């Protein structure tokens, strides 16, 4: 009699309609490769740029699960057409957990999380509220301000509020250079460093092409630090990592294309500085009610204001050069073990929410 535990169906959703579609495809490929086939029956669901859903056929081992050696570095978001309600029929009578790896709007912003809540499925990462607030960096900054978490000076304007006069006011308040970014975007997509009025106007126009809410931030001379956080009610923080951009700032190409940035893990900090930052990362994580996982990004203004929270990413990248898995690896948690733990946190939260929700 076979007494082996029943494998969990791990549904990885990737692709999506945002400008971060390609990043998501890369991330999904590496998660599928790392998932233990003895524990998981992996199923991939792709969402195309047009919003269509499909189920790509992945190579299978005899015992089920994706063959790690056969998964390409980057998946394409295409396959046999399907729909969102097909997720509930993927598990063969056993446990199921969904891992949404959709970066940016229409996936990381609470939309996919809301769908999975309606389908009553456990899923990896933060819930609807935390996902939506963290994705809207303007709202997140307002929450950080209320929670007393230090951050750079900023302004948030809606597209119809942007004019020559309002941009002059922003520049007078924040000074040059300053950063301009769409509020609902990630991976540094649409972000520009403006050095004068002409660049500020162009930067605002670019940001508006991605979102109707635009953030303006003072530029600081500071080190760029990151902390990976994992957990639900008792989150814990990884060692601190530091990034030295290969360009003027840590942009999309630096993150995913050129690999020219220098990553230092752990970051050269004193024990007390590291402890302070890790504690601050957990405070920021809890202030937005994050669960599951997040990467918290900071500036370190030495001989100035100290640690300044920049933003939280609730679905951080899992590419080979991504900081989140690298920081956990340096903290003693391997890539595959990280996936295992995230799945357990998804199960715990789902069970807890079912206890607290009348159905």
Protein Blocks (a to p, Z undefined) as FASTA:
>chain_A
ZZbdcdddddddeeijbfklmmmmmmmmmmmmmpcfklpccddddddfkopacddddddd
fkgpjdfklpcfbdcdddddddfklmmmmpghiacddddfbehehklnommmmmmmmnop
acedjdfklmmmmmmmmlmmmmmmmnopacdddddddfklpcfklmmmmmmmnopadddd
dfbbgehioiacdfbfklmmmmmmmmmmmocbdcddddddddddddddedjklccddddd
ddddfbfbdcfklmmmnomaccdddddddfklmmmmmmmmmmmmmmnopghiacdddddd
ehilopadfbdcfbdcfbfkbfklmmmmmnopafklmmmmmmmmmmmmmmmmmmmpcZZ
